[in-house]
Amino acid sequence: MKEYEETEAAAMMLAALPEDSRAAYSEDDMIEVIDMIFDYYERNGSLSLDCDGESEEDEILGAVEYVKKMIAKDKGCRVLPEHVEALVRAETEYEQSIA
């Protein structure tokens, strides 16, 4: 199993966005979203998508909703809500690619 690399995950997340949206975000913005995703996993008692019996899709959708809620609270966050699902799915794909 390959070790998780935030910079690789961030690159994969940026690549999942429409080309005209990528320039609006930095690697740090993506790492902020990664932190939110892992916070969601911790709050749900799992640090991987299939640890707790929820379906993978339910876990992804839960993470999407959680990240949207967190970015709405964080006035300094530049990530737009309409990009969150693509970012969470790309991060999930990255996790699965290293498993």
A tleap script that builds the chain and sets N, CA, C and O, in Angstrom:
source leaprc.protein.ff14SB
mol = sequence {
  NMET LYS GLU TYR GLU GLU THR GLU ALA ALA
  ALA MET MET LEU ALA ALA LEU PRO GLU ASP
  SER ARG ALA ALA TYR SER GLU ASP ASP MET
  ILE GLU VAL ILE ASP MET ILE PHE ASP TYR
  TYR GLU ARG ASN GLY SER LEU SER LEU ASP
  CYS ASP GLY GLU SER GLU GLU ASP GLU ILE
  LEU GLY ALA VAL GLU TYR VAL LYS LYS MET
  ILE ALA LYS ASP LYS GLY CYS ARG VAL LEU
  PRO GLU HIE VAL GLU ALA LEU VAL ARG ALA
  GLU THR GLU TYR GLU GLN SER ILE CALA
}
set mol.1.N position { 0.848 -1.187 0.000 }
set mol.1.CA position { 0.000 0.000 0.000 }
set mol.1.C position { 0.889 1.244 0.000 }
set mol.1.O position { 1.804 1.368 0.814 }
set mol.2.N position { 0.614 2.131 -0.894 }
set mol.2.CA position { 1.356 3.386 -1.009 }
set mol.2.C position { 0.919 4.345 0.106 }
set mol.2.O position { -0.235 4.324 0.532 }
set mol.3.N position { 1.842 5.176 0.567 }
set mol.3.CA position { 1.542 6.153 1.602 }
set mol.3.C position { 0.738 7.319 1.022 }
set mol.3.O position { 0.962 7.740 -0.112 }
set mol.4.N position { -0.199 7.829 1.818 }
set mol.4.CA position { -1.026 8.960 1.411 }
set mol.4.C position { -0.168 10.213 1.295 }
set mol.4.O position { 0.551 10.568 2.229 }
set mol.5.N position { -0.245 10.874 0.162 }
set mol.5.CA position { 0.489 12.116 -0.084 }
set mol.5.C position { -0.519 13.224 -0.376 }
set mol.5.O position { -1.199 13.199 -1.402 }
set mol.6.N position { -0.610 14.189 0.524 }
set mol.6.CA position { -1.572 15.284 0.351 }
set mol.6.C position { -1.383 16.019 -0.968 }
set mol.6.O position { -2.358 16.416 -1.606 }
set mol.7.N position { -0.136 16.202 -1.377 }
set mol.7.CA position { 0.105 16.954 -2.614 }
set mol.7.C position { -0.418 16.197 -3.833 }
set mol.7.O position { -0.935 16.810 -4.768 }
set mol.8.N position { -0.288 14.872 -3.830 }
set mol.8.CA position { -0.830 14.066 -4.929 }
set mol.8.C position { -2.351 14.104 -4.920 }
set mol.8.O position { -2.982 14.235 -5.969 }
set mol.9.N position { -2.936 13.988 -3.733 }
set mol.9.CA position { -4.393 14.049 -3.622 }
set mol.9.C position { -4.892 15.413 -4.092 }
set mol.9.O position { -5.884 15.500 -4.814 }
set mol.10.N position { -4.202 16.477 -3.680 }
set mol.10.CA position { -4.600 17.827 -4.077 }
set mol.10.C position { -4.530 17.997 -5.592 }
set mol.10.O position { -5.409 18.615 -6.192 }
set mol.11.N position { -3.490 17.451 -6.205 }
set mol.11.CA position { -3.359 17.543 -7.662 }
set mol.11.C position { -4.503 16.807 -8.358 }
set mol.11.O position { -5.048 17.294 -9.348 }
set mol.12.N position { -4.861 15.642 -7.842 }
set mol.12.CA position { -5.957 14.875 -8.432 }
set mol.12.C position { -7.285 15.623 -8.268 }
set mol.12.O position { -8.131 15.610 -9.162 }
set mol.13.N position { -7.450 16.267 -7.123 }
set mol.13.CA position { -8.666 17.041 -6.883 }
set mol.13.C position { -8.756 18.224 -7.844 }
set mol.13.O position { -9.809 18.471 -8.433 }
set mol.14.N position { -7.669 18.944 -7.998 }
set mol.14.CA position { -7.671 20.081 -8.930 }
set mol.14.C position { -7.970 19.621 -10.355 }
set mol.14.O position { -8.690 20.295 -11.092 }
set mol.15.N position { -7.420 18.480 -10.738 }
set mol.15.CA position { -7.640 17.957 -12.087 }
set mol.15.C position { -9.098 17.571 -12.326 }
set mol.15.O position { -9.541 17.498 -13.472 }
set mol.16.N position { -9.841 17.325 -11.254 }
set mol.16.CA position { -11.249 16.931 -11.384 }
set mol.16.C position { -12.170 18.118 -11.656 }
set mol.16.O position { -13.330 17.942 -12.026 }
set mol.17.N position { -11.651 19.306 -11.471 }
set mol.17.CA position { -12.466 20.505 -11.694 }
set mol.17.C position { -12.446 20.905 -13.164 }
set mol.17.O position { -11.517 20.563 -13.895 }
set mol.18.N position { -13.481 21.634 -13.594 }
set mol.18.CA position { -13.441 22.178 -14.954 }
set mol.18.C position { -12.192 23.041 -15.112 }
set mol.18.O position { -11.784 23.726 -14.175 }
set mol.19.N position { -11.602 23.005 -16.272 }
set mol.19.CA position { -10.335 23.694 -16.512 }
set mol.19.C position { -10.382 25.171 -16.135 }
set mol.19.O position { -9.409 25.705 -15.600 }
set mol.20.N position { -11.496 25.829 -16.407 }
set mol.20.CA position { -11.587 27.258 -16.110 }
set mol.20.C position { -11.724 27.562 -14.618 }
set mol.20.O position { -11.623 28.720 -14.214 }
set mol.21.N position { -11.952 26.538 -13.799 }
set mol.21.CA position { -12.078 26.733 -12.349 }
set mol.21.C position { -10.790 26.426 -11.592 }
set mol.21.O position { -10.620 26.875 -10.458 }
set mol.22.N position { -9.894 25.675 -12.196 }
set mol.22.CA position { -8.679 25.215 -11.507 }
set mol.22.C position { -7.812 26.362 -11.013 }
set mol.22.O position { -7.275 26.300 -9.907 }
set mol.23.N position { -7.672 27.388 -11.804 }
set mol.23.CA position { -6.785 28.497 -11.455 }
set mol.23.C position { -7.266 29.262 -10.219 }
set mol.23.O position { -6.487 29.980 -9.591 }
set mol.24.N position { -8.533 29.113 -9.874 }
set mol.24.CA position { -9.080 29.825 -8.718 }
set mol.24.C position { -8.600 29.238 -7.394 }
set mol.24.O position { -8.740 29.867 -6.345 }
set mol.25.N position { -8.034 28.029 -7.443 }
set mol.25.CA position { -7.665 27.327 -6.218 }
set mol.25.C position { -6.182 27.000 -6.169 }
set mol.25.O position { -5.523 26.799 -7.190 }
set mol.26.N position { -5.689 26.956 -4.951 }
set mol.26.CA position { -4.295 26.569 -4.725 }
set mol.26.C position { -4.256 25.162 -4.118 }
set mol.26.O position { -5.281 24.592 -3.743 }
set mol.27.N position { -3.055 24.633 -4.038 }
set mol.27.CA position { -2.867 23.349 -3.362 }
set mol.27.C position { -3.335 23.459 -1.910 }
set mol.27.O position { -3.933 22.521 -1.383 }
set mol.28.N position { -3.074 24.581 -1.269 }
set mol.28.CA position { -3.506 24.785 0.118 }
set mol.28.C position { -5.030 24.724 0.252 }
set mol.28.O position { -5.540 24.206 1.245 }
set mol.29.N position { -5.757 25.244 -0.734 }
set mol.29.CA position { -7.220 25.154 -0.706 }
set mol.29.C position { -7.659 23.688 -0.724 }
set mol.29.O position { -8.591 23.299 -0.019 }
set mol.30.N position { -6.977 22.885 -1.537 }
set mol.30.CA position { -7.320 21.471 -1.637 }
set mol.30.C position { -6.975 20.742 -0.333 }
set mol.30.O position { -7.723 19.869 0.105 }
set mol.31.N position { -5.867 21.093 0.275 }
set mol.31.CA position { -5.476 20.456 1.535 }
set mol.31.C position { -6.462 20.831 2.639 }
set mol.31.O position { -6.720 20.027 3.534 }
set mol.32.N position { -7.010 22.030 2.586 }
set mol.32.CA position { -8.046 22.430 3.541 }
set mol.32.C position { -9.275 21.529 3.385 }
set mol.32.O position { -9.869 21.112 4.380 }
set mol.33.N position { -9.654 21.232 2.149 }
set mol.33.CA position { -10.788 20.335 1.903 }
set mol.33.C position { -10.438 18.920 2.373 }
set mol.33.O position { -11.276 18.250 2.978 }
set mol.34.N position { -9.234 18.465 2.109 }
set mol.34.CA position { -8.799 17.137 2.585 }
set mol.34.C position { -8.937 17.064 4.103 }
set mol.34.O position { -9.432 16.070 4.634 }
set mol.35.N position { -8.505 18.104 4.797 }
set mol.35.CA position { -8.627 18.129 6.258 }
set mol.35.C position { -10.088 18.011 6.687 }
set mol.35.O position { -10.398 17.321 7.657 }
set mol.36.N position { -10.972 18.676 5.974 }
set mol.36.CA position { -12.398 18.595 6.290 }
set mol.36.C position { -12.930 17.185 6.057 }
set mol.36.O position { -13.721 16.678 6.852 }
set mol.37.N position { -12.499 16.554 4.972 }
set mol.37.CA position { -12.935 15.186 4.673 }
set mol.37.C position { -12.491 14.244 5.785 }
set mol.37.O position { -13.279 13.425 6.259 }
set mol.38.N position { -11.232 14.356 6.203 }
set mol.38.CA position { -10.739 13.478 7.266 }
set mol.38.C position { -11.389 13.795 8.602 }
set mol.38.O position { -11.561 12.897 9.426 }
set mol.39.N position { -11.752 15.048 8.836 }
set mol.39.CA position { -12.507 15.400 10.036 }
set mol.39.C position { -13.863 14.698 10.007 }
set mol.39.O position { -14.328 14.189 11.027 }
set mol.40.N position { -14.488 14.676 8.842 }
set mol.40.CA position { -15.766 13.966 8.694 }
set mol.40.C position { -15.592 12.482 9.011 }
set mol.40.O position { -16.398 11.906 9.742 }
set mol.41.N position { -14.550 11.863 8.471 }
set mol.41.CA position { -14.293 10.449 8.745 }
set mol.41.C position { -14.112 10.210 10.238 }
set mol.41.O position { -14.670 9.260 10.787 }
set mol.42.N position { -13.338 11.062 10.895 }
set mol.42.CA position { -13.111 10.905 12.335 }
set mol.42.C position { -14.406 11.038 13.121 }
set mol.42.O position { -14.662 10.258 14.038 }
set mol.43.N position { -15.213 12.011 12.769 }
set mol.43.CA position { -16.485 12.218 13.469 }
set mol.43.C position { -17.426 11.024 13.300 }
set mol.43.O position { -18.263 10.759 14.163 }
set mol.44.N position { -17.287 10.316 12.198 }
set mol.44.CA position { -18.135 9.152 11.944 }
set mol.44.C position { -17.499 7.847 12.395 }
set mol.44.O position { -18.073 6.774 12.208 }
set mol.45.N position { -16.320 7.937 12.986 }
set mol.45.CA position { -15.675 6.746 13.517 }
set mol.45.C position { -14.940 5.916 12.492 }
set mol.45.O position { -14.645 4.747 12.738 }
set mol.46.N position { -14.640 6.501 11.346 }
set mol.46.CA position { -13.884 5.752 10.339 }
set mol.46.C position { -12.881 6.664 9.665 }
set mol.46.O position { -13.120 7.857 9.477 }
set mol.47.N position { -11.769 6.082 9.310 }
set mol.47.CA position { -10.780 6.850 8.558 }
set mol.47.C position { -10.605 6.288 7.161 }
set mol.47.O position { -9.652 6.638 6.465 }
set mol.48.N position { -11.512 5.423 6.747 }
set mol.48.CA position { -11.543 4.974 5.354 }
set mol.48.C position { -13.000 4.820 4.970 }
set mol.48.O position { -13.870 4.712 5.834 }
set mol.49.N position { -13.260 4.811 3.695 }
set mol.49.CA position { -14.644 4.839 3.233 }
set mol.49.C position { -15.464 3.622 3.601 }
set mol.49.O position { -16.679 3.729 3.767 }
set mol.50.N position { -14.828 2.456 3.734 }
set mol.50.CA position { -15.656 1.277 3.959 }
set mol.50.C position { -15.436 0.640 5.320 }
set mol.50.O position { -15.556 -0.577 5.462 }
set mol.51.N position { -15.118 1.445 6.319 }
set mol.51.CA position { -14.893 0.907 7.659 }
set mol.51.C position { -16.173 0.650 8.434 }
set mol.51.O position { -16.201 -0.262 9.261 }
set mol.52.N position { -17.211 1.398 8.207 }
set mol.52.CA position { -18.321 1.382 9.163 }
set mol.52.C position { -19.639 0.814 8.653 }
set mol.52.O position { -20.641 0.969 9.351 }
set mol.53.N position { -19.715 0.210 7.566 }
set mol.53.CA position { -20.972 -0.389 7.131 }
set mol.53.C position { -21.839 0.527 6.287 }
set mol.53.O position { -22.741 0.041 5.604 }
set mol.54.N position { -21.604 1.826 6.305 }
set mol.54.CA position { -22.324 2.707 5.397 }
set mol.54.C position { -21.853 2.379 3.994 }
set mol.54.O position { -20.705 1.981 3.795 }
set mol.55.N position { -22.731 2.545 3.027 }
set mol.55.CA position { -22.289 2.307 1.658 }
set mol.55.C position { -21.286 3.391 1.274 }
set mol.55.O position { -21.296 4.489 1.830 }
set mol.56.N position { -20.432 3.071 0.329 }
set mol.56.CA position { -19.431 4.040 -0.125 }
set mol.56.C position { -20.103 5.318 -0.614 }
set mol.56.O position { -19.640 6.418 -0.312 }
set mol.57.N position { -21.184 5.180 -1.363 }
set mol.57.CA position { -21.877 6.355 -1.888 }
set mol.57.C position { -22.459 7.199 -0.751 }
set mol.57.O position { -22.384 8.427 -0.795 }
set mol.58.N position { -23.037 6.551 0.266 }
set mol.58.CA position { -23.558 7.293 1.412 }
set mol.58.C position { -22.442 8.033 2.137 }
set mol.58.O position { -22.620 9.173 2.565 }
set mol.59.N position { -21.293 7.383 2.272 }
set mol.59.CA position { -20.147 8.007 2.931 }
set mol.59.C position { -19.659 9.217 2.128 }
set mol.59.O position { -19.341 10.256 2.706 }
set mol.60.N position { -19.601 9.089 0.825 }
set mol.60.CA position { -19.184 10.208 -0.026 }
set mol.60.C position { -20.163 11.361 0.096 }
set mol.60.O position { -19.758 12.509 0.279 }
set mol.61.N position { -21.447 11.060 -0.005 }
set mol.61.CA position { -22.452 12.117 0.086 }
set mol.61.C position { -22.456 12.777 1.459 }
set mol.61.O position { -22.676 13.983 1.573 }
set mol.62.N position { -22.212 11.985 2.500 }
set mol.62.CA position { -22.092 12.550 3.841 }
set mol.62.C position { -20.908 13.497 3.942 }
set mol.62.O position { -21.009 14.570 4.536 }
set mol.63.N position { -19.782 13.093 3.357 }
set mol.63.CA position { -18.592 13.951 3.357 }
set mol.63.C position { -18.847 15.228 2.564 }
set mol.63.O position { -18.417 16.308 2.970 }
set mol.64.N position { -19.538 15.113 1.447 }
set mol.64.CA position { -19.865 16.291 0.632 }
set mol.64.C position { -20.684 17.283 1.456 }
set mol.64.O position { -20.377 18.475 1.483 }
set mol.65.N position { -21.708 16.798 2.115 }
set mol.65.CA position { -22.564 17.682 2.921 }
set mol.65.C position { -21.784 18.310 4.071 }
set mol.65.O position { -21.950 19.492 4.370 }
set mol.66.N position { -20.937 17.516 4.708 }
set mol.66.CA position { -20.129 18.028 5.809 }
set mol.66.C position { -19.181 19.128 5.322 }
set mol.66.O position { -19.084 20.182 5.951 }
set mol.67.N position { -18.490 18.893 4.220 }
set mol.67.CA position { -17.557 19.885 3.692 }
set mol.67.C position { -18.302 21.154 3.295 }
set mol.67.O position { -17.821 22.257 3.553 }
set mol.68.N position { -19.459 21.015 2.675 }
set mol.68.CA position { -20.244 22.202 2.317 }
set mol.68.C position { -20.615 23.010 3.552 }
set mol.68.O position { -20.556 24.239 3.541 }
set mol.69.N position { -20.997 22.314 4.615 }
set mol.69.CA position { -21.360 22.993 5.852 }
set mol.69.C position { -20.143 23.717 6.442 }
set mol.69.O position { -20.263 24.845 6.921 }
set mol.70.N position { -18.992 23.079 6.406 }
set mol.70.CA position { -17.782 23.674 6.970 }
set mol.70.C position { -17.302 24.875 6.156 }
set mol.70.O position { -16.864 25.872 6.729 }
set mol.71.N position { -17.379 24.790 4.824 }
set mol.71.CA position { -16.926 25.932 4.027 }
set mol.71.C position { -17.881 27.116 4.180 }
set mol.71.O position { -17.465 28.268 4.055 }
set mol.72.N position { -19.147 26.841 4.447 }
set mol.72.CA position { -20.097 27.931 4.682 }
set mol.72.C position { -19.767 28.662 5.979 }
set mol.72.O position { -19.976 29.871 6.081 }
set mol.73.N position { -19.257 27.941 6.962 }
set mol.73.CA position { -18.886 28.549 8.243 }
set mol.73.C position { -17.549 29.277 8.182 }
set mol.73.O position { -17.324 30.229 8.929 }
set mol.74.N position { -16.668 28.837 7.302 }
set mol.74.CA position { -15.315 29.379 7.215 }
set mol.74.C position { -15.279 30.510 6.193 }
set mol.74.O position { -15.175 30.263 4.992 }
set mol.75.N position { -15.363 31.732 6.663 }
set mol.75.CA position { -15.417 32.900 5.767 }
set mol.75.C position { -14.137 33.060 4.948 }
set mol.75.O position { -14.154 33.731 3.916 }
set mol.76.N position { -13.028 32.460 5.384 }
set mol.76.CA position { -11.776 32.562 4.646 }
set mol.76.C position { -11.607 31.496 3.582 }
set mol.76.O position { -10.669 31.557 2.787 }
set mol.77.N position { -12.501 30.522 3.555 }
set mol.77.CA position { -12.400 29.429 2.587 }
set mol.77.C position { -12.867 29.923 1.221 }
set mol.77.O position { -13.927 30.536 1.092 }
set mol.78.N position { -12.055 29.643 0.212 }
set mol.78.CA position { -12.362 30.110 -1.144 }
set mol.78.C position { -13.067 29.062 -1.997 }
set mol.78.O position { -13.453 29.354 -3.129 }
set mol.79.N position { -13.241 27.861 -1.485 }
set mol.79.CA position { -13.842 26.776 -2.261 }
set mol.79.C position { -15.341 27.020 -2.415 }
set mol.79.O position { -16.048 27.284 -1.443 }
set mol.80.N position { -15.802 26.926 -3.647 }
set mol.80.CA position { -17.227 27.132 -3.933 }
set mol.80.C position { -18.010 25.836 -3.679 }
set mol.80.O position { -17.527 24.746 -3.984 }
set mol.81.N position { -19.213 25.962 -3.124 }
set mol.81.CA position { -20.013 24.769 -2.828 }
set mol.81.C position { -20.251 23.874 -4.050 }
set mol.81.O position { -20.324 22.652 -3.914 }
set mol.82.N position { -20.372 24.467 -5.227 }
set mol.82.CA position { -20.646 23.669 -6.425 }
set mol.82.C position { -19.451 22.811 -6.850 }
set mol.82.O position { -19.597 21.937 -7.704 }
set mol.83.N position { -18.293 23.047 -6.275 }
set mol.83.CA position { -17.114 22.239 -6.607 }
set mol.83.C position { -16.848 21.128 -5.590 }
set mol.83.O position { -16.012 20.255 -5.823 }
set mol.84.N position { -17.554 21.163 -4.475 }
set mol.84.CA position { -17.250 20.235 -3.375 }
set mol.84.C position { -17.426 18.778 -3.770 }
set mol.84.O position { -16.555 17.961 -3.471 }
set mol.85.N position { -18.507 18.427 -4.421 }
set mol.85.CA position { -18.723 17.008 -4.742 }
set mol.85.C position { -17.615 16.459 -5.630 }
set mol.85.O position { -17.122 15.357 -5.388 }
set mol.86.N position { -17.219 17.205 -6.645 }
set mol.86.CA position { -16.136 16.747 -7.522 }
set mol.86.C position { -14.842 16.588 -6.740 }
set mol.86.O position { -14.081 15.651 -6.980 }
set mol.87.N position { -14.591 17.499 -5.808 }
set mol.87.CA position { -13.366 17.429 -5.008 }
set mol.87.C position { -13.368 16.216 -4.076 }
set mol.87.O position { -12.362 15.517 -3.957 }
set mol.88.N position { -14.497 15.973 -3.421 }
set mol.88.CA position { -14.595 14.821 -2.516 }
set mol.88.C position { -14.467 13.517 -3.299 }
set mol.88.O position { -13.773 12.597 -2.865 }
set mol.89.N position { -15.125 13.435 -4.439 }
set mol.89.CA position { -15.029 12.215 -5.254 }
set mol.89.C position { -13.592 11.986 -5.746 }
set mol.89.O position { -13.116 10.851 -5.770 }
set mol.90.N position { -12.913 13.056 -6.134 }
set mol.90.CA position { -11.528 12.918 -6.589 }
set mol.90.C position { -10.615 12.479 -5.447 }
set mol.90.O position { -9.722 11.656 -5.649 }
set mol.91.N position { -10.832 13.016 -4.259 }
set mol.91.CA position { -10.034 12.614 -3.103 }
set mol.91.C position { -10.286 11.147 -2.795 }
set mol.91.O position { -9.353 10.416 -2.462 }
set mol.92.N position { -11.528 10.711 -2.902 }
set mol.92.CA position { -11.882 9.316 -2.676 }
set mol.92.C position { -11.196 8.416 -3.707 }
set mol.92.O position { -10.685 7.349 -3.368 }
set mol.93.N position { -11.192 8.852 -4.957 }
set mol.93.CA position { -10.499 8.091 -6.011 }
set mol.93.C position { -9.003 7.981 -5.702 }
set mol.93.O position { -8.393 6.934 -5.920 }
set mol.94.N position { -8.431 9.054 -5.202 }
set mol.94.CA position { -7.023 9.024 -4.833 }
set mol.94.C position { -6.797 7.984 -3.736 }
set mol.94.O position { -5.881 7.167 -3.830 }
set mol.95.N position { -7.633 8.015 -2.700 }
set mol.95.CA position { -7.513 7.037 -1.595 }
set mol.95.C position { -7.559 5.616 -2.149 }
set mol.95.O position { -6.750 4.769 -1.771 }
set mol.96.N position { -8.500 5.364 -3.038 }
set mol.96.CA position { -8.657 4.018 -3.584 }
set mol.96.C position { -7.476 3.629 -4.479 }
set mol.96.O position { -7.136 2.450 -4.583 }
set mol.97.N position { -6.860 4.608 -5.116 }
set mol.97.CA position { -5.740 4.312 -6.011 }
set mol.97.C position { -4.484 3.888 -5.262 }
set mol.97.O position { -3.609 3.240 -5.837 }
set mol.98.N position { -4.388 4.244 -3.994 }
set mol.98.CA position { -3.197 3.881 -3.228 }
set mol.98.C position { -3.425 2.688 -2.304 }
set mol.98.O position { -2.498 2.206 -1.653 }
set mol.99.N position { -4.668 2.220 -2.257 }
set mol.99.CA position { -4.989 1.102 -1.347 }
set mol.99.C position { -4.426 -0.214 -1.849 }
set mol.99.O position { -4.605 -1.248 -1.205 }
savepdb mol mol.pdb
quit
